[in-house]
Amino acid sequence: MDGRNLVRTLIIAALFAGFVIATARIARQNRIAKQAEREALAAVEHGDPDRGQPGVAVDPAADPSPTSPPRTMSSSFESITNARLVDHRGNTGDQFRLRFDDREETFQLYWVQTPEVSEQAANRLEEQSAYFGGITPAEVTAAGSQAREVVTDILRQRPFTIFTRWEQVADTSKYYAYILVEHQPDDTSFLCELLIIRGLAVIIGDPSDTPMARPDIDPDAYARRLRAYTQFAQQQRLGAWRFNAAAPAAPAG
């Protein structure tokens, strides 16, 4: 091998070694970040002296994060298209903090309640356990954690639109909202539907007093649609329904 080829070979070897080292460093940083995220979630669910009271799911409404002055409730829905999810320890499957127009607000979904992520709210935990056919508290919170992960992934990865009338949830600073998720152009679903069809939410909306984001949707017809989604999730044993041995099995084929 002549001198020129030797130099070229050494340069290529050095570049490759640098690439391997950089790749290993990035992989290590990713592992550290994932571990930190898991520890943060565990601290919220199981308690950490630096993160609030032990085992208590933090209410975002009580968090000191900056918000704008309260908005006045409107008779019509406003649409917001430039929002992004904020990493917040109070985020769950049915309520989460979003940032838009240099402000942050916490929104609560219409129609649904996702399973608890902590066993501290005994009454709600009992109700959700009964709704899903008598599953255990640990199974309820497992489904709640799954719901939170699903919603986090959706809001991080897909375009979405907030529809809100700035109706406040009683005794909180949260606002009710619909979240319309875009799968593809002209293919959208409300987030509450996606949670129900995955077996990760309880239907709590009442057609008689739940406003619809789209005037062409009849509330009673919408409630029937959500019940059909629930039946599908139950038959397929999805989400929380997978823990219920008595749930009807999906037809073969």
C-alpha positions in Angstrom: 0.0 0.0 0.0 1.5 3.3 -1.1 1.6 6.4 1.2 -1.4 8.1 -0.3 -3.6 5.0 0.1 -2.4 4.6 3.7 -3.3 8.1 4.6 -6.8 7.7 3.0 -7.3 4.5 5.0 -6.3 6.1 8.2 -8.7 9.1 7.6 -11.6 6.7 6.9 -10.8 4.7 10.0 -10.7 7.9 12.1 -14.0 9.1 10.8 -15.6 5.7 11.4 -14.3 5.6 15.0 -15.7 9.1 15.6 -19.1 8.1 14.2 -19.2 5.1 16.5 -18.2 7.2 19.6 -20.9 9.9 18.7 -23.6 7.2 18.2 -22.8 5.6 21.5 -22.9 9.0 23.2 -26.3 9.8 21.7 -27.6 6.4 22.7 -26.4 6.9 26.3 -28.1 10.3 26.5 -31.3 8.9 25.2 -31.2 6.1 27.9 -30.6 8.7 30.6 -33.5 10.9 29.3 -35.9 7.9 29.2 -34.8 6.9 32.7 -35.4 10.4 34.0 -38.9 10.4 32.4 -39.8 7.1 34.0 -38.6 8.3 37.4 -40.6 11.5 37.0 -43.8 9.6 36.2 -43.2 7.2 39.1 -42.7 10.1 41.5 -46.1 11.6 40.5 -47.9 8.2 40.9 -46.1 6.9 44.0 -44.9 10.0 45.8 -41.7 12.0 46.1 -40.8 14.6 48.7 -39.5 16.9 46.1 -42.7 16.6 43.9 -45.6 17.1 46.2 -47.5 14.9 48.7 -46.8 11.1 48.5 -49.1 9.3 46.1 -51.3 12.2 45.2 -51.9 13.0 41.6 -51.2 16.7 41.2 -54.1 18.8 40.0 -52.8 21.1 37.2 -55.3 23.8 38.3 -53.3 24.2 41.5 -49.9 24.2 39.8 -48.1 27.6 39.9 -47.2 27.5 36.1 -48.0 30.8 34.4 -51.4 31.3 33.0 -53.2 34.3 31.5 -56.2 35.9 33.2 -59.4 33.8 33.1 -61.3 33.9 29.9 -65.0 34.7 29.6 -67.2 31.9 28.6 -68.6 32.2 25.0 -71.8 30.9 23.5 -69.8 29.6 20.5 -66.7 27.5 20.1 -63.3 29.0 19.3 -60.8 27.0 17.3 -57.1 27.0 18.1 -54.7 25.4 15.7 -51.2 26.4 16.9 -51.1 24.6 20.2 -48.5 22.2 21.5 -48.4 19.9 24.4 -46.5 21.0 27.5 -44.7 18.4 29.6 -46.5 18.8 32.9 -46.7 16.5 35.8 -50.5 16.9 36.1 -51.2 15.7 32.5 -53.4 12.6 32.3 -55.5 11.0 29.6 -58.4 13.5 29.8 -56.7 16.7 31.0 -53.4 18.2 29.8 -51.6 21.5 29.6 -51.3 23.1 26.1 -49.3 26.2 25.0 -50.4 28.6 22.3 -50.2 32.3 21.6 -47.6 32.8 24.4 -50.0 31.4 27.0 -50.6 28.1 28.7 -53.9 26.6 29.7 -55.1 23.2 31.0 -58.0 21.6 29.1 -60.4 18.9 30.2 -62.1 16.8 27.5 -65.8 16.8 27.1 -67.7 13.4 27.3 -65.0 11.3 28.9 -63.1 10.4 32.0 -59.9 8.3 31.7 -58.9 5.9 34.5 -57.1 7.2 37.5 -53.3 7.1 37.5 -53.1 7.0 41.3 -55.1 4.9 43.9 -55.7 8.0 46.1 -59.1 9.0 44.7 -60.9 6.1 46.2 -64.5 7.0 45.2 -63.6 7.6 41.5 -61.4 4.5 41.5 -64.3 2.4 42.8 -66.6 3.8 40.1 -64.2 3.1 37.3 -63.5 -0.4 38.6 -67.2 -1.1 38.4 -67.6 0.5 35.0 -64.9 -1.8 33.5 -66.5 -4.9 35.1 -64.9 -5.1 38.5 -61.3 -4.9 37.7 -58.8 -4.2 40.5 -57.5 -0.7 41.5 -54.0 -1.6 40.2 -55.6 -2.5 36.8 -57.5 0.8 36.7 -54.3 2.8 37.3 -52.5 0.7 34.7 -55.1 1.6 32.2 -54.9 5.2 33.3 -51.1 5.3 32.7 -51.7 3.8 29.3 -54.3 6.5 28.5 -51.8 9.2 29.4 -49.1 7.6 27.2 -51.5 7.3 24.3 -52.6 10.9 24.5 -49.1 12.2 25.0 -48.0 10.4 21.8 -51.0 11.6 19.8 -50.6 15.3 20.8 -46.8 15.2 20.1 -47.0 13.4 16.8 -50.2 14.6 15.1 -51.7 18.0 14.2 -54.7 18.9 16.3 -57.2 21.6 16.8 -58.7 22.8 20.2 -62.4 23.7 20.2 -63.4 25.5 23.4 -66.0 27.9 24.6 -63.8 28.7 27.6 -66.3 27.0 29.9 -64.5 26.5 33.2 -64.5 23.2 35.1 -66.1 23.9 38.4 -63.7 25.1 41.2 -60.6 24.9 38.9 -58.8 27.0 36.3 -59.2 24.3 33.7 -61.4 24.7 30.6 -63.6 22.1 28.8 -62.6 21.4 25.3 -62.8 19.1 22.3 -59.5 18.1 20.6 -59.8 17.2 16.9 -56.9 15.1 15.8 -55.8 14.9 12.2 -54.7 11.5 11.0 -54.4 12.5 7.3 -55.9 15.4 5.4 -59.7 15.0 5.5 -59.4 12.2 8.1 -60.0 13.5 11.6 -61.3 12.2 15.0 -62.1 13.7 18.3 -59.7 12.6 21.0 -62.5 11.5 23.2 -63.5 9.0 20.5 -60.0 7.7 20.2 -59.8 7.0 23.9 -63.2 5.2 24.1 -62.5 3.0 21.1 -59.2 2.0 22.7 -61.0 1.1 25.9 -59.3 3.8 27.9 -62.2 6.1 28.9 -65.5 6.2 30.7 -68.4 8.0 29.0 -69.6 10.8 31.3 -71.3 13.2 29.0 -75.0 13.9 29.1 -76.4 14.8 25.7 -78.9 17.2 27.3 -76.2 19.5 28.6 -73.1 18.8 26.6 -72.4 21.3 23.8 -71.1 20.0 20.5 -68.2 21.6 18.7 -69.9 21.0 15.4 -73.5 22.2 14.9 -74.2 19.4 12.4 -73.6 16.7 15.1 -76.7 15.7 17.1 -75.7 15.1 20.8 -78.0 12.1 21.2 -76.6 10.5 18.0 -73.1 11.3 19.2 -73.8 9.6 22.5 -75.0 6.5 20.7 -71.8 6.5 18.6 -69.7 6.6 21.8 -71.6 3.7 23.3 -71.0 1.7 20.1 -67.3 2.4 20.4 -67.4 1.2 24.0 -69.1 -2.0 22.9 -66.4 -2.5 20.3 -63.6 -2.0 22.8 -65.3 -4.3 25.2 -65.7 -7.1 22.6 -62.1 -6.7 21.5 -60.9 -6.5 25.1 -58.9 -3.3 24.5 -57.5 -1.0 27.1 -59.0 -1.5 30.6 -61.4 -4.1 29.2 -58.5 -6.5 28.7 -58.4 -7.0 32.5 -62.1 -8.1 32.6 -62.3 -11.9 32.2 -66.0 -11.6 31.8 -65.9 -9.2 28.9 -67.5 -10.8 25.8 -64.9 -12.2 23.4 -64.7 -10.7 19.9 -66.2 -13.0 17.2 -63.7 -15.2 15.4 -62.6 -14.0 12.0 
